[in-house]
């Protein structure tokens, strides 16, 4: 799995003194950048080939200010035109959240999904994870 560290910022906490549930979607998106670059190495938005079709996050424990988090990113499934990214948030050696995002390779000119190119599929395969 790919890993990326994030510093928990004070403003990301809420009135209950833990990280707000809305923050994790942003961390996950930022940690997906290496996957995005497999499709668009220069991150050119004029040639962007992906859409986010859906995501789900399971919150397993509270995340607190004062301790960095690590987001781990892998690939759960690769289909013809879509794939699932699995991500985990870890803090102080414990898994705090897990999310799955469905991404679709999309042709914006034709307004429909398109097959994932073979070379990109091979790159995605290198990040495949098995259920633990």
C-alpha positions in Angstrom: 0.0 0.0 0.0 1.1 3.6 -0.6 1.4 5.7 2.6 1.1 9.4 3.2 1.4 11.2 6.5 -0.8 14.1 7.5 -0.4 16.4 10.5 -3.8 16.8 12.2 -4.5 20.5 12.3 -6.3 22.2 15.1 -9.1 23.5 12.9 -9.9 19.9 11.8 -11.2 19.1 15.2 -14.8 19.6 16.3 -16.7 20.5 19.5 -16.2 16.9 20.6 -12.4 17.4 20.6 -11.7 14.8 17.9 -11.2 15.1 14.1 -14.4 15.9 12.3 -15.7 13.1 10.1 -15.7 15.5 7.1 -11.9 15.7 7.2 -11.2 12.1 6.2 -12.7 12.4 2.7 -10.1 15.2 2.0 -7.2 13.2 3.4 -8.3 10.2 1.2 -8.5 12.4 -1.9 -5.1 13.9 -1.3 -3.6 10.4 -0.7 -5.2 9.2 -4.0 -3.0 11.5 -6.1 -0.4 8.8 -7.0 -3.3 6.8 -8.4 -4.6 9.8 -10.3 -1.1 10.3 -11.8 -1.2 6.8 -13.3 -4.0 8.1 -15.6 -2.8 11.7 -16.0 0.9 12.1 -15.0 0.8 15.9 -15.3 -2.6 16.2 -13.5 -3.9 18.1 -16.4 -7.6 18.9 -15.6 -8.3 19.6 -19.3 -7.6 15.9 -20.0 -8.9 14.5 -16.7 -10.2 10.9 -17.3 -11.8 9.9 -14.0 -15.0 10.4 -12.0 -15.7 9.5 -8.4 -18.8 7.3 -8.5 -19.1 6.8 -4.8 -17.4 6.3 -1.5 -18.0 4.9 2.0 -16.0 5.5 5.1 -16.2 3.4 8.3 -15.1 5.2 11.4 -13.5 2.7 13.8 -12.1 4.9 16.5 -11.7 8.6 17.3 -8.8 10.6 15.8 -7.2 13.3 17.9 -5.2 16.5 17.4 -1.6 16.3 18.5 -0.7 13.0 16.7 0.0 12.6 13.0 -2.0 10.2 11.0 -0.9 7.8 8.2 -3.2 7.2 5.2 -2.6 3.9 3.5 -3.9 3.5 -0.1 -4.3 0.3 -2.2 -6.5 -1.1 -4.9 -9.3 -3.5 -3.9 -10.8 -4.3 -7.3 -10.1 -3.5 -11.0 -12.9 -3.9 -13.5 -13.2 -3.0 -17.2 -13.8 0.7 -16.7 -13.9 1.1 -12.9 -11.8 0.3 -9.9 -12.1 0.5 -6.1 -9.5 2.2 -4.0 -9.2 1.1 -0.4 -7.8 3.4 2.2 -7.1 3.3 5.9 -6.3 6.0 8.5 -3.9 4.9 11.2 -3.0 6.9 14.3 -0.6 5.8 17.1 -0.5 2.3 15.6 -4.2 1.7 15.5 -6.5 1.7 12.5 -9.0 4.5 13.0 -11.0 4.4 9.7 -11.3 2.6 6.5 -12.8 3.8 3.2 -13.6 2.4 -0.2 -13.9 4.8 -3.2 -15.2 3.7 -6.6 -13.5 5.5 -9.5 -14.6 5.3 -13.2 -12.4 5.8 -16.2 -14.6 8.3 -18.1 -14.6 9.8 -21.6 -15.9 13.4 -21.1 -16.3 14.0 -24.8 -18.5 11.0 -25.3 -20.0 11.3 -21.8 -19.6 7.6 -21.0 -17.3 5.2 -19.2 -14.2 3.9 -21.1 -12.0 0.8 -20.6 -9.0 1.4 -18.4 -5.9 1.3 -20.6 -3.9 -1.8 -20.2 -0.7 0.0 -19.1 -2.7 1.8 -16.3 -4.4 -1.5 -15.3 -0.9 -3.0 -14.9 0.1 -0.1 -12.7 -3.0 -0.5 -10.6 -2.3 -4.2 -10.2 0.9 -3.3 -8.3 -1.2 -1.8 -5.5 -3.7 -4.7 -5.2 -4.4 -5.7 -1.7 -6.1 -8.8 -0.3 -8.7 -8.7 2.5 -7.2 -9.2 5.9 
